[in-house]
C-alpha cells in the first residue's frame, strides 16, 4: 500500500513536470520583450522648446553696452575711458513688467525675445510675442554716436484695455551699492533725496528720475512725454506708463556738464522742452568755476558756431582779465633783473656770513622798494584759473561741431598743432633767456629749460587738440604780452645804484 502511494506521487510529479515544460509553455502567450527606445537628444529638445539666449554688443567711443535676448534687457554698461562697469549683471536694466487688468502681472525679464542687431552695431531691437494672447512687445535701443546716452523705444501691442506696464532699473551704480542719492525732476523742480527729500512714488509730472553718486557717476532715465508715474522701490526704480509707444533717453556716465548739456539739447530738439539735466550734477567749488568757464565757452559758440574760435576767444578773455597781474609780475621781474649786479656783489662779499648777507639783501630790496615775492604772487593767483580753464576744455564734448581749420575733431589729438605748440614754447623760452641777466647758475638753468618744450610735447601727445589749441593760443598770447611789456618797461627800468 505504501509502495503504491509512493509510486503514485512520483508519477504525478513526473507528469506535472512534463506538462509544465512542454504543454503549458505552448499554451501561454510568449512574454513581451522590453522595447529599448533611442535616447532623445537633449540639445534638440532645448532648441525646439526654448529659444537660445543671445548676447548683443553696442559700441561707441565712450561706451560698450551688452544686451541679452533674455528679457531684451541691458546686462552691462561699461565706460571705456573710465574703465568702469556701472551695472550689476544679476539685476537687469530696462526690465519690463506688464500690469494687466484684474491685478495680473507678467514679468518679461526671463522671456526670450527675438533680437536684431544693425550693421553699425549702434542699434538693436527685440521682439516678443504671446501667440495665445496675441501680445506683442518691441524694444529698441539706439546708442548715440558719442557720449554716454541712448534712445530707448518701447512699443506694446494688443494688450487688453486698461493695461499698463512698468519699466525698471537697478537701484544702484557699480557693484557696491549704498552711496547713491535719488533724484527727480517733478513739475519742473529738482528734488534731491539728501536735501528736499524724495517720495517712494510720484504721479504725472515727472520729467526724469535717477541716481547720483557723490561726485562721480549718474544714472538717469528721461521720458520723452508724460508717463503715468514714477517709483523708487527697495532694489528697483523706474516708471509706470500706458502709452502704446513711448520713448526714453538713458544716460549713464560721469557728472560732466558738457555731456549732459548735449543730451539736454537733443531732448529739447525732440520735445521742444528744457529738461534741465545739468541740474543733476553735484558740484564742488572748483566744479562751479569750471562750469562757469564752460558756459562762457558755449556763449561764444552760440554766435561763432565754431568751438575752435570759441576756445580762442575764451583764452584771450581769460588772459585779458589776468593782464594786470601779468603786468605786475613782469614789472617785478624787470626790477629784480636790474638789481642782479648789486645783489651778486653782496653775495660775493658776504658769502661766508649768511646772516649779514640776508640783512644786506633786504636793505637793497628796501632801498629800491622791491618785494622779492611780488613776482610769485600774481603767478600763484593765475595758476588756479589757468588750471580750471584747462580742465574745462579737457572734459568738454565737441561732438556737436568738432572741426576747426584743418583739425577734423577737437576731441582728438592733432600732430601739426602739437608741433606748433612746441615751436611757440621754444621761441618764448629763447626770448626769456635773452632778457635775463648773465649770472652764476643762469647758464645751467638755461640749458635745462631747453628741454621744457619737449616735455610739454610729451605731456600733450595724447590729449585732445582742443587742449593743444588752448595751450598754443595762451603761449602765443603770453609771448606777445612779454614782448610788449618788456618794450614798454625797458626805457624806465630800475638801474642798479651802488
C-alpha positions as CSV (number, residue, x, y, z in Angstrom):
1,X,0.0,0.0,0.0
2,X,2.7,2.4,1.0
3,X,4.7,1.3,-2.1
4,X,1.7,2.1,-4.4
5,X,1.3,5.6,-2.7
6,X,4.9,6.5,-3.2
7,X,4.8,5.3,-6.8
8,X,1.7,7.4,-7.5
9,X,3.3,10.5,-6.0
10,X,6.5,10.1,-8.2
11,X,4.4,9.5,-11.3
12,X,2.3,12.7,-10.5
13,X,5.5,14.8,-10.1
14,X,6.8,13.5,-13.4
15,X,3.5,14.2,-15.2
16,X,3.4,17.7,-13.8
17,X,7.0,18.4,-14.8
18,X,6.4,17.2,-18.3
19,X,3.2,19.2,-18.6
20,X,4.9,22.4,-17.3
21,X,7.8,22.0,-19.7
22,X,6.1,21.0,-22.9
23,X,2.4,21.8,-22.8
24,X,1.9,24.9,-20.5
25,X,4.7,26.9,-22.3
26,X,3.0,26.4,-25.6
27,X,-0.5,27.4,-24.3
28,X,0.7,30.7,-22.6
29,X,1.5,33.7,-24.8
30,X,5.2,34.5,-25.1
31,X,6.5,37.1,-22.7
32,X,6.7,40.7,-24.1
33,X,10.2,41.8,-24.9
34,X,11.3,45.2,-23.5
35,X,11.4,47.8,-26.2
36,X,14.5,49.9,-25.9
37,X,13.8,53.4,-27.3
38,X,16.6,55.5,-28.7
39,X,17.6,58.4,-26.3
40,X,16.1,61.8,-27.2
41,X,18.8,64.3,-27.8
42,X,18.6,66.9,-25.0
43,X,20.0,69.7,-27.2
44,X,17.3,69.1,-29.8
45,X,14.6,69.4,-27.2
46,X,16.0,72.6,-25.9
47,X,16.3,74.2,-29.3
48,X,12.7,73.3,-30.1
49,X,11.1,74.2,-26.8
50,X,13.4,77.1,-25.6
51,X,14.9,79.6,-27.9
52,X,18.6,80.2,-27.4
53,X,19.7,83.2,-25.3
54,X,22.0,85.6,-27.2
55,X,24.2,88.5,-26.2
56,X,24.5,91.6,-28.4
57,X,27.0,94.4,-28.0
58,X,26.7,98.1,-28.9
59,X,29.7,100.3,-29.1
60,X,30.7,103.9,-29.5
61,X,33.9,105.7,-28.5
62,X,32.9,106.0,-24.8
63,X,30.6,103.0,-24.2
64,X,30.3,99.3,-24.6
65,X,26.8,98.1,-23.8
66,X,25.9,94.4,-23.6
67,X,22.2,93.3,-24.1
68,X,20.7,89.9,-23.7
69,X,17.8,88.4,-25.6
70,X,16.5,87.0,-22.3
71,X,14.2,89.8,-21.4
72,X,15.7,92.2,-24.0
73,X,17.5,94.0,-21.2
74,X,20.8,95.6,-20.5
75,X,23.3,93.4,-18.6
76,X,26.4,95.6,-18.9
77,X,27.1,99.3,-19.2
78,X,30.9,99.7,-19.5
79,X,32.6,103.1,-19.6
80,X,35.7,102.6,-21.8
81,X,37.5,105.9,-20.9
82,X,36.8,105.5,-17.2
83,X,37.3,101.7,-17.2
84,X,34.2,101.3,-15.0
85,X,31.2,98.9,-15.1
86,X,28.1,100.8,-13.9
87,X,25.7,97.8,-13.7
88,X,25.4,94.6,-11.8
89,X,24.8,91.7,-14.1
90,X,22.4,89.9,-11.8
91,X,19.8,92.7,-12.0
92,X,18.7,93.7,-15.5
93,X,18.2,97.3,-16.6
94,X,15.2,98.4,-18.7
95,X,13.3,95.4,-17.4
96,X,9.6,95.2,-18.3
97,X,6.6,94.0,-16.4
98,X,3.0,94.1,-17.9
99,X,0.4,95.2,-15.4
100,X,-2.8,93.5,-16.8
101,X,-6.4,94.0,-15.7
102,X,-7.5,92.1,-12.6
103,X,-4.2,92.6,-10.8
104,X,-2.4,90.1,-13.0
105,X,1.3,90.8,-13.6
106,X,3.5,89.4,-16.3
107,X,7.3,89.8,-15.9
108,X,9.0,89.6,-19.2
109,X,12.6,89.7,-17.9
110,X,13.0,85.9,-18.3
111,X,11.2,85.6,-21.6
112,X,13.3,85.1,-24.7
113,X,13.0,87.9,-27.3
114,X,13.9,87.7,-30.9
115,X,16.9,90.1,-31.4
116,X,18.0,92.1,-34.4
117,X,21.4,94.0,-34.5
118,X,22.0,96.7,-37.0
119,X,25.2,96.6,-39.1
120,X,26.7,99.7,-37.5
121,X,26.3,98.0,-34.0
122,X,24.7,101.0,-32.5
123,X,21.1,99.9,-32.8
124,X,19.4,96.8,-31.5
125,X,15.8,95.7,-31.3
126,X,14.0,92.8,-29.5
127,X,10.5,91.4,-30.3
128,X,8.4,89.1,-28.0
129,X,5.0,87.7,-28.9
130,X,2.5,85.7,-26.9
131,X,0.8,83.5,-29.6
132,X,-2.1,82.5,-27.2
133,X,-3.0,86.0,-26.1
134,X,-1.7,87.9,-29.1
135,X,0.6,90.3,-27.1
136,X,3.5,91.8,-29.0
137,X,6.3,93.8,-27.3
138,X,9.1,95.6,-29.2
139,X,12.1,97.1,-27.5
140,X,14.6,99.2,-29.5
141,X,17.8,100.8,-28.2
142,X,19.9,103.2,-30.3
143,X,23.3,104.3,-28.9
144,X,24.4,107.8,-29.5
145,X,27.4,108.2,-31.8
146,X,29.4,109.7,-29.0
147,X,28.8,110.2,-25.3
148,X,27.1,108.2,-22.6
149,X,23.4,108.1,-23.7
150,X,21.0,106.2,-25.9
151,X,17.4,106.3,-27.1
152,X,15.1,103.6,-25.8
153,X,11.8,103.0,-27.6
154,X,9.1,100.7,-26.3
155,X,6.0,99.5,-28.3
156,X,3.3,97.4,-26.8
157,X,0.5,96.0,-29.0
158,X,-2.7,94.0,-28.5
159,X,-2.8,94.3,-24.7
160,X,-6.2,94.3,-23.0
161,X,-7.9,97.6,-22.3
162,X,-6.8,99.2,-19.0
163,X,-3.3,97.5,-19.2
164,X,-0.2,99.3,-18.1
165,X,3.5,98.4,-17.9
166,X,6.4,99.1,-15.6
167,X,10.0,99.9,-16.8
168,X,12.5,99.2,-14.1
169,X,16.2,99.9,-13.4
170,X,18.5,98.6,-10.7
171,X,18.8,100.7,-7.6
172,X,22.5,101.1,-7.6
173,X,25.6,102.2,-9.5
174,X,28.6,99.9,-9.9
175,X,28.9,96.7,-7.9
176,X,28.9,98.3,-4.4
177,X,25.6,99.9,-3.7
178,X,24.5,102.3,-0.9
179,X,26.2,105.6,-1.8
180,X,23.6,106.7,-4.3
181,X,21.2,109.6,-4.0
182,X,17.7,109.6,-5.6
183,X,16.9,112.5,-7.9
184,X,13.6,113.5,-9.5
185,X,12.6,116.4,-11.7
186,X,9.0,116.8,-10.7
187,X,6.8,119.6,-12.1
188,X,10.0,121.4,-13.3
189,X,11.6,121.3,-9.8
190,X,14.6,119.2,-8.9
191,X,14.1,117.1,-5.8
192,X,17.2,115.6,-4.2
193,X,17.0,112.9,-1.6
194,X,19.5,114.4,0.8
195,X,18.2,118.0,0.6
196,X,14.4,118.3,-0.2
197,X,13.8,114.5,0.2
198,X,12.1,112.2,-2.3
199,X,8.9,110.1,-2.1
200,X,8.5,106.4,-3.0
201,X,6.0,107.2,-5.7
202,X,5.1,110.2,-7.9
203,X,2.2,110.6,-10.3
204,X,2.2,112.6,-13.5
205,X,4.6,115.5,-13.7
206,X,7.9,113.6,-13.6
207,X,10.3,114.5,-16.5
208,X,13.2,112.4,-15.4
209,X,14.5,110.4,-12.4
210,X,17.7,108.7,-11.5
211,X,20.5,108.0,-9.1
212,X,23.7,110.0,-8.4
213,X,26.9,109.1,-6.7
214,X,28.5,111.8,-4.6
215,X,30.8,113.4,-7.2
216,X,31.3,110.7,-9.9
217,X,28.6,109.0,-11.9
218,X,24.9,109.5,-12.8
219,X,22.2,107.1,-14.0
220,X,19.2,108.9,-15.4
221,X,16.0,107.8,-17.3
222,X,14.2,110.5,-19.1
223,X,10.7,110.2,-20.6
224,X,10.1,112.0,-23.9
225,X,6.5,112.5,-23.0
226,X,4.3,112.3,-19.9
227,X,4.3,108.9,-18.1
228,X,1.7,107.8,-15.6
229,X,4.1,107.9,-12.7
230,X,7.5,107.1,-11.2
231,X,8.6,104.9,-8.3
232,X,11.6,104.1,-6.0
233,X,11.4,100.6,-4.7
234,X,13.8,98.6,-2.3
235,X,16.0,97.3,-5.1
236,X,14.4,98.8,-8.3
237,X,13.3,102.2,-9.5
238,X,11.6,103.2,-12.7
239,X,8.4,104.4,-14.4
240,X,4.8,103.2,-15.0
241,X,3.1,104.1,-18.2
242,X,0.3,103.0,-20.6
243,X,1.3,104.6,-23.9
244,X,1.3,102.2,-26.8
245,X,4.6,103.7,-27.9
246,X,6.9,105.5,-25.6
247,X,10.4,106.9,-26.0
248,X,13.1,107.4,-23.3
249,X,16.6,108.7,-23.0
250,X,19.0,106.7,-20.9
251,X,22.1,108.5,-19.6
252,X,24.7,106.6,-17.5
253,X,28.1,108.2,-17.2
254,X,30.2,110.9,-15.4
255,X,28.8,114.1,-13.9
256,X,30.0,116.1,-16.8
257,X,28.3,119.4,-17.6
258,X,29.0,119.4,-21.4
259,X,27.8,115.7,-21.8
260,X,24.5,116.4,-20.0
261,X,24.2,119.7,-21.9
262,X,24.4,117.9,-25.2
263,X,21.8,115.3,-24.1
264,X,19.5,118.1,-22.9
265,X,19.9,119.9,-26.2
266,X,18.9,116.7,-28.0
267,X,15.8,116.3,-25.8
268,X,14.9,119.9,-26.4
269,X,15.2,119.3,-30.2
270,X,12.9,116.3,-29.9
271,X,10.3,117.7,-27.5
272,X,10.7,121.5,-27.6
273,X,11.1,121.5,-23.8
274,X,14.1,122.2,-21.4
275,X,14.6,119.2,-19.1
276,X,17.4,120.9,-17.0
277,X,19.5,117.8,-17.0
278,X,22.6,119.7,-16.0
279,X,21.0,120.3,-12.6
280,X,21.7,116.7,-11.8
281,X,25.4,117.4,-11.3
282,X,26.7,117.8,-7.7
283,X,29.5,120.4,-8.0
284,X,32.3,121.4,-5.7
285,X,33.7,125.0,-5.7
286,X,36.2,124.1,-8.4
287,X,33.5,122.4,-10.4
288,X,31.3,125.5,-10.3
289,X,34.2,127.6,-11.5
290,X,34.8,125.1,-14.3
291,X,31.1,125.1,-15.3
292,X,31.2,129.0,-15.3
293,X,34.0,128.9,-17.9
294,X,32.1,126.2,-19.9
295,X,29.1,128.5,-20.0
296,X,31.2,131.3,-21.4
297,X,32.6,128.9,-24.0
298,X,29.1,127.9,-25.0
299,X,28.1,131.6,-25.2
300,X,31.0,132.3,-27.6
301,X,30.0,129.3,-29.6
302,X,26.4,130.5,-29.8
303,X,27.3,133.3,-32.2
304,X,30.6,132.0,-33.7
305,X,29.2,128.5,-34.4
306,X,32.7,127.1,-34.1
307,X,34.3,125.7,-31.0
308,X,37.8,126.4,-32.2
309,X,37.1,130.2,-32.5
310,X,35.2,130.0,-29.1
311,X,38.3,128.5,-27.4
312,X,40.5,131.3,-28.8
313,X,38.1,133.9,-27.6
314,X,37.8,132.3,-24.2
315,X,41.6,132.1,-23.8
316,X,42.0,135.7,-24.8
317,X,39.3,136.8,-22.4
318,X,41.0,135.0,-19.5
319,X,44.4,136.4,-20.3
320,X,42.9,139.8,-20.8
321,X,41.4,139.7,-17.3
322,X,44.7,138.5,-15.9
323,X,46.7,141.1,-17.8
324,X,47.1,143.5,-14.7
325,X,48.5,140.6,-12.7
326,X,50.8,139.6,-15.6
327,X,52.0,143.2,-16.0
328,X,52.7,143.4,-12.3
329,X,54.6,140.1,-12.5
330,X,56.8,141.3,-15.4
331,X,57.4,144.6,-13.7
332,X,58.7,142.9,-10.6
333,X,60.8,140.6,-12.7
334,X,62.4,143.5,-14.5
335,X,63.2,145.3,-11.3
336,X,64.8,142.1,-9.9
337,X,66.8,141.7,-13.0
338,X,68.1,145.3,-12.8
339,X,69.2,144.6,-9.2
340,X,71.1,141.4,-10.0
341,X,74.6,143.0,-10.4
342,X,74.3,144.7,-6.9
343,X,72.9,141.5,-5.4
344,X,75.7,139.5,-6.9
345,X,78.3,141.8,-5.4
346,X,76.8,141.5,-2.0
347,X,76.6,137.7,-2.3
348,X,80.3,137.6,-3.2
349,X,81.3,139.9,-0.4
350,X,79.4,138.2,2.4
351,X,79.4,134.6,1.1
352,X,80.9,133.4,4.4
353,X,78.4,135.3,6.6
354,X,74.8,134.1,5.8
355,X,73.2,136.3,8.5
356,X,74.9,139.5,7.2
357,X,74.2,138.5,3.6
358,X,70.5,138.3,4.4
359,X,70.4,141.7,6.1
360,X,72.3,143.4,3.3
361,X,70.0,141.9,0.6
362,X,66.9,143.1,2.5
363,X,68.4,146.5,2.7
364,X,68.8,146.5,-1.1
365,X,65.2,145.5,-1.6
366,X,64.0,148.2,0.9
367,X,66.2,150.8,-0.8
368,X,64.7,150.2,-4.3
369,X,61.2,149.4,-2.9
370,X,61.2,145.9,-4.4
371,X,59.3,142.9,-2.9
372,X,61.1,139.7,-3.9
373,X,57.8,137.8,-3.6
374,X,55.8,140.1,-5.7
375,X,56.7,138.3,-8.8
376,X,55.4,135.0,-7.4
377,X,52.1,136.2,-6.0
378,X,50.5,137.0,-9.4
379,X,51.6,133.7,-10.7
380,X,50.0,131.9,-7.7
381,X,46.7,133.7,-8.4
382,X,46.8,132.9,-12.1
383,X,47.7,129.2,-11.9
384,X,44.3,128.0,-10.4
385,X,42.4,130.0,-13.1
386,X,44.5,128.6,-15.9
387,X,44.2,125.0,-14.4
388,X,40.4,125.3,-14.2
389,X,40.2,126.5,-17.8
390,X,42.5,123.6,-18.9
391,X,40.2,121.1,-17.1
392,X,37.0,122.6,-18.5
393,X,38.3,122.2,-22.1
394,X,39.8,118.8,-21.4
395,X,36.5,117.3,-20.4
396,X,34.3,119.1,-22.9
397,X,32.4,117.1,-25.6
398,X,32.9,118.8,-29.0
399,X,30.8,116.2,-31.0
400,X,28.2,118.9,-31.8
401,X,30.7,120.7,-34.1
402,X,34.1,119.1,-33.8
403,X,36.1,120.6,-36.7
404,X,38.3,123.7,-36.9
405,X,40.5,124.7,-39.8
406,X,42.5,121.5,-40.7
407,X,41.5,119.8,-37.4
408,X,38.8,117.3,-38.1
409,X,38.0,116.6,-34.4
410,X,38.8,118.9,-31.5
411,X,38.2,115.9,-29.2
412,X,41.2,114.0,-30.7
413,X,45.0,114.8,-30.8
414,X,46.5,116.6,-33.8
415,X,50.2,116.3,-34.5
416,X,50.7,119.5,-36.6
417,X,49.1,121.6,-33.9
418,X,51.2,119.8,-31.3
419,X,54.4,120.8,-33.2
420,X,53.2,124.4,-33.4
421,X,52.8,124.4,-29.6
422,X,56.3,123.1,-29.2
423,X,57.8,125.7,-31.6
424,X,55.9,128.6,-29.9
425,X,57.1,127.5,-26.4
426,X,60.7,127.2,-27.7
427,X,60.5,130.7,-29.1
428,X,59.2,132.0,-25.8
429,X,61.9,130.3,-23.9
430,X,64.6,131.8,-26.2
431,X,63.2,135.3,-25.7
432,X,63.0,134.9,-22.0
433,X,66.6,133.7,-21.8
434,X,67.9,136.8,-23.7
435,X,66.0,139.1,-21.3
436,X,67.6,137.5,-18.3
437,X,70.9,138.9,-16.9
438,X,74.0,136.8,-17.2
439,X,74.9,135.4,-13.8
440,X,76.0,132.4,-11.8
441,X,73.7,129.5,-12.4
442,X,71.8,131.1,-15.3
443,X,73.7,129.2,-18.0
444,X,73.0,125.8,-16.5
445,X,69.4,126.7,-15.8
446,X,69.0,127.9,-19.4
447,X,70.4,124.6,-20.8
448,X,67.9,122.7,-18.6
449,X,65.0,124.8,-19.8
450,X,65.8,124.0,-23.5
451,X,64.1,120.6,-22.9
452,X,60.9,122.1,-21.5
453,X,59.1,122.4,-24.9
454,X,60.0,118.7,-25.5
455,X,58.5,117.8,-22.1
456,X,55.3,119.7,-23.0
457,X,55.0,117.9,-26.3
458,X,55.2,114.6,-24.5
459,X,52.6,115.8,-22.0
460,X,50.1,116.9,-24.6
461,X,50.8,114.0,-27.0
462,X,47.6,112.0,-26.4
463,X,45.3,114.9,-25.2
464,X,42.5,116.4,-27.3
465,X,43.5,119.0,-29.9
466,X,41.2,121.5,-28.1
467,X,43.6,121.4,-25.2
468,X,46.5,121.9,-27.6
469,X,44.7,124.8,-29.2
470,X,44.2,126.4,-25.8
471,X,47.9,125.9,-25.0
472,X,49.0,127.3,-28.3
473,X,46.9,130.4,-28.0
474,X,47.8,131.0,-24.4
475,X,51.5,130.6,-25.1
476,X,51.3,132.9,-28.2
477,X,49.4,135.5,-26.3
478,X,51.8,135.3,-23.3
479,X,54.7,135.7,-25.8
480,X,53.1,138.9,-27.2
481,X,52.4,140.1,-23.7
482,X,56.1,139.6,-22.8
483,X,57.4,141.5,-25.8
484,X,55.0,144.4,-25.3
485,X,55.7,144.7,-21.6
486,X,59.4,144.4,-22.0
487,X,59.4,147.0,-24.7
488,X,57.3,149.4,-22.6
489,X,59.4,148.9,-19.4
490,X,63.0,149.0,-20.9
491,X,63.3,152.8,-21.0
492,X,62.2,153.3,-17.4
493,X,63.8,150.2,-15.9
494,X,65.4,150.4,-12.5
495,X,69.1,150.9,-12.6
496,X,71.4,149.5,-10.0
497,X,73.0,152.1,-7.9
498,X,75.9,151.5,-5.7
